[in-house]
Amino acid sequence: MGFKVFRDRDFISGLALLIFATWVYIETMKIPATEKMILMRATFFPYLISLGFFLVGLILVMLPYYRKTIDLFELGSTTTDIKILLVFIIIIFIYLYVLELLGYFTSTICFLFGLMLLLGVKNKLYAFLLSVGITLIIYLAFGWFLKVPLPEGILSL
């Protein structure tokens, strides 16, 4: 049995994603084009990501108009979900601005550790070790294998 409920959190999440996708697209336009082939440019992947965010944002904005009823068990604490989303977006913006200052390793480990705590991971040692592991895997993939320079910051290794 369903209730007639307008999905405010989907709409707000969709708007947040649309704004974030637009911001990523605008910031990506500032990256200088070094390659002639579009698929080899440093801007290709960020453009692709911003397109994906934009499409998901559009779906979330339109979702309340197509799905009018939801089950009682789907009803969550909307204010809590919105607060977590806003904190998540704020943490992402802080990470993006601190990335150049502190460098890839320090800022990414702190970013991932903070997100895991925000999302409710109880074991802090596990969250920290997972943050370090993910950071190292990304570094090996991009910094070592693909030779993409990652920000070193003031704490360069």
N, CA, C and O atoms as a DFTB+ gen file, in Angstrom:
628 C
 N C O
     1  1       0.849      -1.174       0.000
     2  2       0.000       0.000       0.000
     3  2       0.890       1.231       0.000
     4  3       1.874       1.275       0.738
     5  1       0.572       2.216      -0.799
     6  2       1.431       3.389      -0.906
     7  2       0.727       4.654      -0.470
     8  3      -0.501       4.713      -0.406
     9  1       1.516       5.654      -0.174
    10  2       1.009       6.967       0.182
    11  2       1.297       7.922      -0.967
    12  3       2.225       7.712      -1.748
    13  1       0.488       8.973      -1.060
    14  2       0.774      10.030      -2.025
    15  2       1.800      10.966      -1.378
    16  3       1.462      11.800      -0.538
    17  1       3.033      10.806      -1.784
    18  2       4.107      11.589      -1.189
    19  2       4.953      12.176      -2.305
    20  3       5.381      11.461      -3.211
    21  1       5.193      13.471      -2.239
    22  2       6.085      14.115      -3.192
    23  2       7.512      13.839      -2.746
    24  3       7.851      14.071      -1.585
    25  1       8.342      13.352      -3.638
    26  2       9.699      12.948      -3.283
    27  2      10.631      14.158      -3.268
    28  3      11.416      14.360      -4.194
    29  1      10.534      14.963      -2.202
    30  2      11.360      16.160      -2.083
    31  2      12.848      15.850      -2.105
    32  3      13.626      16.577      -2.723
    33  1      13.247      14.773      -1.434
    34  2      14.673      14.501      -1.363
    35  2      15.243      14.118      -2.729
    36  3      16.395      14.440      -3.023
    37  1      14.465      13.441      -3.563
    38  2      14.942      13.144      -4.914
    39  2      15.099      14.427      -5.717
    40  3      16.085      14.604      -6.433
    41  1      14.131      15.310      -5.595
    42  2      14.165      16.573      -6.327
    43  2      15.353      17.426      -5.883
    44  3      16.070      17.975      -6.719
    45  1      15.563      17.537      -4.572
    46  2      16.665      18.342      -4.045
    47  2      18.007      17.707      -4.398
    48  3      18.951      18.412      -4.754
    49  1      18.096      16.387      -4.304
    50  2      19.330      15.703      -4.685
    51  2      19.619      15.915      -6.162
    52  3      20.767      16.124      -6.553
    53  1      18.577      15.860      -6.981
    54  2      18.749      16.086      -8.413
    55  2      19.236      17.485      -8.715
    56  3      20.118      17.675      -9.553
    57  1      18.660      18.474      -8.028
    58  2      19.122      19.848      -8.219
    59  2      20.578      20.006      -7.786
    60  3      21.363      20.680      -8.453
    61  1      20.929      19.382      -6.670
    62  2      22.315      19.451      -6.203
    63  2      23.251      18.816      -7.228
    64  3      24.327      19.352      -7.495
    65  1      22.857      17.689      -7.799
    66  2      23.691      17.045      -8.816
    67  2      23.801      17.887     -10.080
    68  3      24.868      17.946     -10.692
    69  1      22.721      18.536     -10.476
    70  2      22.769      19.410     -11.653
    71  2      23.731      20.572     -11.426
    72  3      24.507      20.929     -12.313
    73  1      23.675      21.156     -10.237
    74  2      24.581      22.262      -9.911
    75  2      26.020      21.769      -9.884
    76  3      26.916      22.420     -10.421
    77  1      26.240      20.608      -9.253
    78  2      27.591      20.051      -9.176
    79  2      28.121      19.698     -10.564
    80  3      29.288      19.958     -10.860
    81  1      27.287      19.111     -11.415
    82  2      27.709      18.751     -12.766
    83  2      28.086      19.996     -13.560
    84  3      29.070      19.993     -14.300
    85  1      27.313      21.045     -13.409
    86  2      27.616      22.297     -14.099
    87  2      28.939      22.866     -13.608
    88  3      29.745      23.352     -14.401
    89  1      29.161      22.804     -12.300
    90  2      30.414      23.302     -11.732
    91  2      31.610      22.491     -12.243
    92  3      32.637      23.068     -12.601
    93  1      31.488      21.166     -12.281
    94  2      32.570      20.313     -12.784
    95  2      32.850      20.647     -14.248
    96  3      34.010      20.719     -14.653
    97  1      31.800      20.851     -15.043
    98  2      31.970      21.178     -16.453
    99  2      32.701      22.509     -16.624
   100  3      33.605      22.625     -17.452
   101  1      32.312      23.501     -15.847
   102  2      32.943      24.822     -15.939
   103  2      34.404      24.753     -15.503
   104  3      35.271      25.348     -16.143
   105  1      34.679      24.036     -14.424
   106  2      36.056      23.902     -13.955
   107  2      36.909      23.116     -14.956
   108  3      38.096      23.400     -15.118
   109  1      36.313      22.141     -15.617
   110  2      37.045      21.347     -16.597
   111  2      37.436      22.193     -17.807
   112  3      38.475      21.953     -18.422
   113  1      36.619      23.169     -18.145
   114  2      36.941      24.031     -19.280
   115  2      38.215      24.843     -19.037
   116  3      38.810      25.354     -19.985
   117  1      38.635      24.965     -17.782
   118  2      39.850      25.715     -17.458
   119  2      41.124      24.909     -17.704
   120  3      42.219      25.471     -17.714
   121  1      40.989      23.603     -17.901
   122  2      42.157      22.749     -18.143
   123  2      42.617      22.954     -19.587
   124  3      41.815      22.835     -20.513
   125  1      43.897      23.260     -19.786
   126  2      44.368      23.491     -21.163
   127  2      44.389      22.196     -21.976
   128  3      44.728      21.130     -21.462
   129  1      44.026      22.309     -23.237
   130  2      44.031      21.156     -24.148
   131  2      45.456      20.922     -24.627
   132  3      46.063      21.799     -25.242
   133  1      45.990      19.732     -24.342
   134  2      47.366      19.429     -24.741
   135  2      47.430      18.445     -25.892
   136  3      48.434      18.392     -26.602
   137  1      46.392      17.675     -26.090
   138  2      46.365      16.670     -27.154
   139  2      45.383      17.098     -28.236
   140  3      44.427      17.823     -27.965
   141  1      45.623      16.645     -29.466
   142  2      44.712      16.971     -30.562
   143  2      43.509      16.040     -30.592
   144  3      42.413      16.451     -30.974
   145  1      43.709      14.784     -30.190
   146  2      42.599      13.822     -30.186
   147  2      41.735      14.042     -28.940
   148  3      42.251      14.120     -27.825
   149  1      40.437      14.138     -29.135
   150  2      39.527      14.428     -28.037
   151  2      39.567      13.338     -26.970
   152  3      39.522      13.644     -25.778
   153  1      39.651      12.081     -27.376
   154  2      39.627      10.989     -26.408
   155  2      40.905      10.903     -25.578
   156  3      40.919      10.228     -24.549
   157  1      41.969      11.566     -25.998
   158  2      43.238      11.506     -25.267
   159  2      43.472      12.723     -24.383
   160  3      44.455      12.760     -23.644
   161  1      42.613      13.699     -24.438
   162  2      42.793      14.913     -23.653
   163  2      42.522      14.651     -22.176
   164  3      41.785      13.736     -21.809
   165  1      43.134      15.472     -21.350
   166  2      42.925      15.364     -19.909
   167  2      41.506      15.770     -19.524
   168  3      41.053      15.462     -18.422
   169  1      40.812      16.448     -20.406
   170  2      39.457      16.916     -20.099
   171  2      38.376      15.901     -20.446
   172  3      37.220      16.078     -20.062
   173  1      38.730      14.849     -21.161
   174  2      37.701      13.911     -21.624
   175  2      36.963      13.250     -20.458
   176  3      35.732      13.250     -20.433
   177  1      37.690      12.694     -19.504
   178  2      37.053      11.983     -18.398
   179  2      36.230      12.920     -17.513
   180  3      35.104      12.566     -17.162
   181  1      36.740      14.114     -17.129
   182  2      35.885      15.013     -16.345
   183  2      34.610      15.437     -17.087
   184  3      33.551      15.576     -16.475
   185  1      34.716      15.643     -18.414
   186  2      33.504      15.942     -19.183
   187  2      32.527      14.773     -19.138
   188  3      31.319      14.972     -19.005
   189  1      33.043      13.574     -19.247
   190  2      32.208      12.380     -19.194
   191  2      31.538      12.250     -17.829
   192  3      30.350      11.940     -17.745
   193  1      32.290      12.484     -16.776
   194  2      31.742      12.424     -15.417
   195  2      30.671      13.497     -15.229
   196  3      29.613      13.216     -14.667
   197  1      30.929      14.715     -15.688
   198  2      29.933      15.774     -15.523
   199  2      28.671      15.467     -16.321
   200  3      27.571      15.799     -15.881
   201  1      28.811      14.841     -17.480
   202  2      27.644      14.430     -18.251
   203  2      26.838      13.377     -17.483
   204  3      25.610      13.442     -17.435
   205  1      27.535      12.413     -16.887
   206  2      26.852      11.393     -16.086
   207  2      26.129      12.000     -14.899
   208  3      24.978      11.654     -14.632
   209  1      26.795      12.909     -14.175
   210  2      26.144      13.587     -13.051
   211  2      24.919      14.366     -13.522
   212  3      23.882      14.371     -12.859
   213  1      25.051      15.023     -14.673
   214  2      23.949      15.825     -15.192
   215  2      22.750      14.936     -15.537
   216  3      21.612      15.279     -15.218
   217  1      23.000      13.801     -16.185
   218  2      21.903      12.896     -16.542
   219  2      21.228      12.312     -15.304
   220  3      20.001      12.233     -15.253
   221  1      22.011      11.904     -14.309
   222  2      21.430      11.377     -13.072
   223  2      20.646      12.475     -12.352
   224  3      19.579      12.220     -11.794
   225  1      21.179      13.689     -12.368
   226  2      20.465      14.817     -11.768
   227  2      19.126      15.072     -12.443
   228  3      18.122      15.314     -11.772
   229  1      19.112      15.019     -13.773
   230  2      17.847      15.188     -14.504
   231  2      16.842      14.096     -14.151
   232  3      15.656      14.368     -13.968
   233  1      17.321      12.871     -14.057
   234  2      16.426      11.766     -13.696
   235  2      15.851      11.985     -12.305
   236  3      14.656      11.785     -12.087
   237  1      16.702      12.399     -11.358
   238  2      16.217      12.618      -9.995
   239  2      15.250      13.792      -9.904
   240  3      14.313      13.758      -9.106
   241  1      15.464      14.824     -10.706
   242  2      14.540      15.961     -10.707
   243  2      13.193      15.560     -11.291
   244  3      12.152      16.016     -10.819
   245  1      13.205      14.715     -12.309
   246  2      11.956      14.319     -12.964
   247  2      11.265      13.160     -12.255
   248  3      10.072      12.939     -12.463
   249  1      11.986      12.419     -11.426
   250  2      11.445      11.237     -10.761
   251  2      10.170      11.502      -9.947
   252  3       9.237      10.702     -10.017
   253  1      10.101      12.587      -9.184
   254  2       8.874      12.803      -8.398
   255  2       7.612      12.949      -9.248
   256  3       6.510      12.670      -8.775
   257  1       7.766      13.377     -10.474
   258  2       6.600      13.575     -11.324
   259  2       6.099      12.275     -11.941
   260  3       4.949      12.196     -12.372
   261  1       6.955      11.256     -11.986
   262  2       6.560       9.986     -12.575
   263  2       6.228       8.924     -11.538
   264  3       5.481       7.989     -11.824
   265  1       6.771       9.060     -10.351
   266  2       6.526       8.076      -9.312
   267  2       5.861       8.784      -8.140
   268  3       6.536       9.386      -7.305
   269  1       4.546       8.711      -8.084
   270  2       3.789       9.455      -7.082
   271  2       3.576       8.685      -5.790
   272  3       3.388       9.311      -4.747
   273  1       3.594       7.367      -5.806
   274  2       3.358       6.603      -4.592
   275  2       4.613       5.833      -4.212
   276  3       5.351       5.340      -5.065
   277  1       4.830       5.747      -2.913
   278  2       5.943       4.968      -2.400
   279  2       5.451       4.161      -1.213
   280  3       4.435       4.493      -0.603
   281  1       6.166       3.112      -0.893
   282  2       5.787       2.287       0.234
   283  2       6.154       2.978       1.543
   284  3       7.033       3.839       1.585
   285  1       5.466       2.585       2.601
   286  2       5.730       3.135       3.915
   287  2       7.177       2.880       4.331
   288  3       7.778       3.723       4.997
   289  1       7.741       1.752       3.959
   290  2       9.096       1.401       4.358
   291  2      10.145       2.236       3.647
   292  3      11.296       2.276       4.082
   293  1       9.772       2.905       2.558
   294  2      10.724       3.761       1.860
   295  2      10.823       5.131       2.502
   296  3      11.772       5.871       2.243
   297  1       9.854       5.475       3.336
   298  2       9.881       6.785       3.970
   299  2      10.997       6.825       4.990
   300  3      10.997       6.043       5.941
   301  1      11.935       7.713       4.808
   302  2      13.034       7.862       5.751
   303  2      12.970       9.233       6.384
   304  3      12.030       9.995       6.160
   305  1      13.945       9.526       7.149
   306  2      14.043      10.843       7.758
   307  2      14.586      11.793       6.697
   308  3      15.794      11.860       6.471
   309  1      13.700      12.513       6.061
   310  2      14.083      13.369       4.935
   311  2      15.076      14.434       5.361
   312  3      16.026      14.716       4.631
   313  1      14.877      15.032       6.532
   314  2      15.805      16.082       6.960
   315  2      17.191      15.513       7.217
   316  3      18.191      16.174       6.936
   317  1      17.264      14.299       7.746
   318  2      18.568      13.670       7.967
   319  2      19.253      13.382       6.640
   320  3      20.454      13.614       6.501
   321  1      18.504      12.880       5.663
   322  2      19.082      12.595       4.355
   323  2      19.598      13.867       3.692
   324  3      20.667      13.860       3.082
   325  1      18.853      14.944       3.808
   326  2      19.265      16.210       3.201
   327  2      20.500      16.757       3.907
   328  3      21.399      17.288       3.256
   329  1      20.552      16.633       5.233
   330  2      21.728      17.094       5.968
   331  2      22.967      16.309       5.554
   332  3      24.031      16.894       5.354
   333  1      22.840      14.992       5.425
   334  2      23.977      14.169       5.001
   335  2      24.408      14.551       3.592
   336  3      25.605      14.624       3.313
   337  1      23.453      14.795       2.700
   338  2      23.780      15.198       1.333
   339  2      24.515      16.533       1.326
   340  3      25.509      16.686       0.616
   341  1      24.041      17.495       2.105
   342  2      24.689      18.803       2.138
   343  2      26.098      18.705       2.717
   344  3      27.025      19.325       2.197
   345  1      26.263      17.936       3.781
   346  2      27.599      17.753       4.357
   347  2      28.506      17.059       3.349
   348  3      29.679      17.413       3.226
   349  1      27.977      16.077       2.628
   350  2      28.731      15.365       1.601
   351  2      29.219      16.338       0.522
   352  3      30.386      16.300       0.133
   353  1      28.339      17.195       0.049
   354  2      28.709      18.169      -0.991
   355  2      29.736      19.159      -0.457
   356  3      30.679      19.513      -1.164
   357  1      29.564      19.609       0.783
   358  2      30.523      20.541       1.388
   359  2      31.897      19.881       1.511
   360  3      32.915      20.513       1.231
   361  1      31.928      18.615       1.929
   362  2      33.198      17.890       2.056
   363  2      33.868      17.754       0.694
   364  3      35.091      17.864       0.602
   365  1      33.103      17.520      -0.357
   366  2      33.680      17.416      -1.705
   367  2      34.313      18.739      -2.122
   368  3      35.421      18.752      -2.658
   369  1      33.618      19.854      -1.880
   370  2      34.176      21.158      -2.238
   371  2      35.435      21.460      -1.427
   372  3      36.413      21.975      -1.967
   373  1      35.412      21.141      -0.138
   374  2      36.598      21.351       0.692
   375  2      37.754      20.503       0.160
   376  3      38.884      20.982       0.067
   377  1      37.479      19.267      -0.183
   378  2      38.514      18.371      -0.725
   379  2      39.119      18.949      -2.001
   380  3      40.339      18.951      -2.169
   381  1      38.267      19.438      -2.896
   382  2      38.773      19.959      -4.167
   383  2      39.665      21.183      -3.968
   384  3      40.623      21.380      -4.715
   385  1      39.360      21.995      -2.976
   386  2      40.183      23.177      -2.750
   387  2      41.427      22.877      -1.921
   388  3      42.449      23.540      -2.091
   389  1      41.363      21.903      -1.038
   390  2      42.505      21.538      -0.204
   391  2      43.478      20.638      -0.976
   392  3      44.642      20.516      -0.595
   393  1      43.014      20.019      -2.041
   394  2      43.823      19.088      -2.821
   395  2      45.129      19.726      -3.299
   396  3      46.188      19.108      -3.189
   397  1      45.073      20.922      -3.816
   398  2      46.277      21.603      -4.296
   399  2      47.180      22.019      -3.144
   400  3      48.403      22.013      -3.284
   401  1      46.602      22.373      -2.028
   402  2      47.386      22.844      -0.894
   403  2      48.121      21.707      -0.183
   404  3      49.332      21.783       0.024
   405  1      47.399      20.667       0.186
   406  2      47.987      19.563       0.953
   407  2      48.528      18.433       0.088
   408  3      49.341      17.634       0.553
   409  1      48.094      18.360      -1.140
   410  2      48.546      17.291      -2.017
   411  2      47.553      16.147      -2.057
   412  3      46.600      16.087      -1.280
   413  1      47.808      15.240      -2.989
   414  2      46.886      14.140      -3.242
   415  2      46.770      13.189      -2.057
   416  3      45.663      12.874      -1.621
   417  1      47.905      12.730      -1.534
   418  2      47.874      11.698      -0.494
   419  2      47.150      12.161       0.760
   420  3      46.203      11.513       1.206
   421  1      47.581      13.259       1.324
   422  2      47.010      13.731       2.587
   423  2      45.535      14.061       2.442
   424  3      44.716      13.623       3.250
   425  1      45.192      14.828       1.421
   426  2      43.807      15.263       1.284
   427  2      42.870      14.111       0.925
   428  3      41.732      14.079       1.394
   429  1      43.322      13.171       0.109
   430  2      42.454      12.062      -0.286
   431  2      42.220      11.106       0.876
   432  3      41.101      10.633       1.071
   433  1      43.250      10.821       1.639
   434  2      43.063       9.954       2.805
   435  2      42.095      10.603       3.792
   436  3      41.194       9.935       4.298
   437  1      42.266      11.888       4.071
   438  2      41.349      12.595       4.987
   439  2      39.928      12.631       4.425
   440  3      38.960      12.432       5.159
   441  1      39.809      12.885       3.124
   442  2      38.506      12.944       2.469
   443  2      37.768      11.610       2.579
   444  3      36.613      11.573       3.002
   445  1      38.421      10.530       2.205
   446  2      37.775       9.220       2.243
   447  2      37.456       8.797       3.675
   448  3      36.390       8.239       3.936
   449  1      38.372       9.059       4.598
   450  2      38.141       8.717       5.999
   451  2      36.943       9.491       6.544
   452  3      36.098       8.923       7.236
   453  1      36.866      10.784       6.233
   454  2      35.738      11.598       6.682
   455  2      34.413      11.126       6.102
   456  3      33.403      11.095       6.805
   457  1      34.410      10.760       4.826
   458  2      33.170      10.268       4.212
   459  2      32.723       8.948       4.832
   460  3      31.532       8.728       5.049
   461  1      33.678       8.080       5.112
   462  2      33.302       6.804       5.724
   463  2      32.708       7.013       7.113
   464  3      31.753       6.335       7.492
   465  1      33.272       7.946       7.867
   466  2      32.703       8.241       9.186
   467  2      31.325       8.874       9.042
   468  3      30.419       8.572       9.819
   469  1      31.159       9.746       8.058
   470  2      29.860      10.375       7.811
   471  2      28.804       9.338       7.445
   472  3      27.650       9.451       7.857
   473  1      29.195       8.337       6.678
   474  2      28.250       7.318       6.239
   475  2      28.051       6.199       7.263
   476  3      27.319       5.243       7.005
   477  1      28.698       6.316       8.415
   478  2      28.394       5.423       9.517
   479  2      29.291       4.225       9.705
   480  3      28.882       3.259      10.349
   481  1      30.503       4.246       9.168
   482  2      31.428       3.139       9.422
   483  2      31.857       3.225      10.887
   484  3      32.359       4.257      11.333
   485  1      31.660       2.149      11.622
   486  2      31.922       2.151      13.064
   487  2      33.403       1.956      13.397
   488  3      33.926       2.605      14.303
   489  1      34.078       1.066      12.669
   490  2      35.465       0.742      12.956
   491  2      36.372       1.783      12.304
   492  3      36.536       1.797      11.084
   493  1      36.962       2.659      13.131
   494  2      37.775       3.745      12.597
   495  2      39.092       3.243      11.993
   496  3      39.582       3.808      11.016
   497  1      39.655       2.198      12.568
   498  2      40.887       1.632      12.011
   499  2      40.628       1.061      10.617
   500  3      41.425       1.266       9.702
   501  1      39.527       0.356      10.458
   502  2      39.140      -0.188       9.152
   503  2      38.938       0.942       8.145
   504  3      39.402       0.854       7.008
   505  1      38.249       1.996       8.561
   506  2      38.002       3.134       7.666
   507  2      39.316       3.783       7.254
   508  3      39.493       4.140       6.089
   509  1      40.235       3.939       8.198
   510  2      41.521       4.552       7.877
   511  2      42.333       3.680       6.922
   512  3      42.870       4.170       5.929
   513  1      42.419       2.400       7.224
   514  2      43.185       1.493       6.362
   515  2      42.578       1.395       4.966
   516  3      43.305       1.329       3.975
   517  1      41.259       1.384       4.886
   518  2      40.599       1.364       3.583
   519  2      40.867       2.659       2.824
   520  3      41.069       2.629       1.610
   521  1      40.871       3.788       3.515
   522  2      41.177       5.073       2.887
   523  2      42.592       5.078       2.320
   524  3      42.815       5.536       1.199
   525  1      43.542       4.570       3.091
   526  2      44.933       4.507       2.629
   527  2      45.038       3.558       1.435
   528  3      45.723       3.866       0.460
   529  1      44.369       2.414       1.503
   530  2      44.418       1.445       0.409
   531  2      43.833       1.986      -0.883
   532  3      44.426       1.828      -1.951
   533  1      42.682       2.618      -0.794
   534  2      42.047       3.191      -1.984
   535  2      42.927       4.293      -2.573
   536  3      43.086       4.387      -3.790
   537  1      43.496       5.121      -1.701
   538  2      44.370       6.204      -2.158
   539  2      45.588       5.644      -2.889
   540  3      45.983       6.170      -3.929
   541  1      46.180       4.589      -2.355
   542  2      47.339       3.981      -3.011
   543  2      46.977       3.337      -4.347
   544  3      47.733       3.440      -5.313
   545  1      45.831       2.677      -4.403
   546  2      45.394       2.056      -5.664
   547  2      45.172       3.119      -6.741
   548  3      45.580       2.943      -7.889
   549  1      44.526       4.218      -6.363
   550  2      44.296       5.302      -7.326
   551  2      45.631       5.913      -7.751
   552  3      45.827       6.231      -8.924
   553  1      46.555       6.078      -6.787
   554  2      47.868       6.622      -7.130
   555  2      48.610       5.704      -8.102
   556  3      49.193       6.167      -9.082
   557  1      48.584       4.407      -7.822
   558  2      49.266       3.472      -8.715
   559  2      48.651       3.480     -10.110
   560  3      49.365       3.399     -11.109
   561  1      47.326       3.578     -10.174
   562  2      46.649       3.571     -11.470
   563  2      46.937       4.848     -12.257
   564  3      47.271       4.788     -13.441
   565  1      46.809       5.996     -11.605
   566  2      46.940       7.252     -12.340
   567  2      48.365       7.816     -12.313
   568  3      48.905       8.191     -13.354
   569  1      48.965       7.875     -11.139
   570  2      50.282       8.491     -11.019
   571  2      51.408       7.640     -11.569
   572  3      52.349       8.166     -12.164
   573  1      51.325       6.343     -11.380
   574  2      52.418       5.474     -11.790
   575  2      52.161       4.848     -13.156
   576  3      53.015       4.935     -14.038
   577  1      51.013       4.226     -13.349
   578  2      50.729       3.511     -14.597
   579  2      50.396       4.468     -15.746
   580  3      50.980       4.362     -16.824
   581  1      49.465       5.398     -15.525
   582  2      49.054       6.317     -16.590
   583  2      49.905       7.579     -16.665
   584  3      49.765       8.373     -17.596
   585  1      50.788       7.764     -15.686
   586  2      51.702       8.918     -15.647
   587  2      50.967      10.260     -15.603
   588  3      51.428      11.248     -16.173
   589  1      49.826      10.282     -14.924
   590  2      49.087      11.528     -14.735
   591  2      49.645      12.203     -13.488
   592  3      49.630      11.607     -12.411
   593  1      50.136      13.431     -13.612
   594  2      50.686      14.092     -12.425
   595  2      49.577      14.424     -11.427
   596  3      48.572      15.045     -11.772
   597  1      49.786      13.998     -10.197
   598  2      48.827      14.273      -9.133
   599  2      49.382      15.398      -8.268
   600  3      50.598      15.524      -8.125
   601  1      48.508      16.212      -7.693
   602  2      48.978      17.351      -6.880
   603  2      49.849      16.886      -5.711
   604  3      49.485      15.969      -4.976
   605  1      50.998      17.531      -5.555
   606  2      51.896      17.174      -4.470
   607  2      51.669      18.036      -3.239
   608  3      51.827      17.560      -2.115
   609  1      51.304      19.284      -3.433
   610  2      51.039      20.167      -2.320
   611  2      52.289      20.516      -1.540
   612  3      53.407      20.249      -1.983
   613  1      52.094      21.115      -0.374
   614  2      53.235      21.539       0.446
   615  2      53.869      20.359       1.175
   616  3      55.000      20.460       1.650
   617  1      53.155      19.250       1.266
   618  2      53.671      18.061       1.938
   619  2      54.137      17.026       0.912
   620  3      53.812      15.845       1.034
   621  1      54.891      17.460      -0.090
   622  2      55.307      16.554      -1.159
   623  2      56.204      15.449      -0.624
   624  3      57.037      15.663       0.256
   625  1      56.003      14.247      -1.190
   626  2      56.793      13.087      -0.753
   627  2      58.077      12.975      -1.532
   628  3      58.864      12.058      -1.297
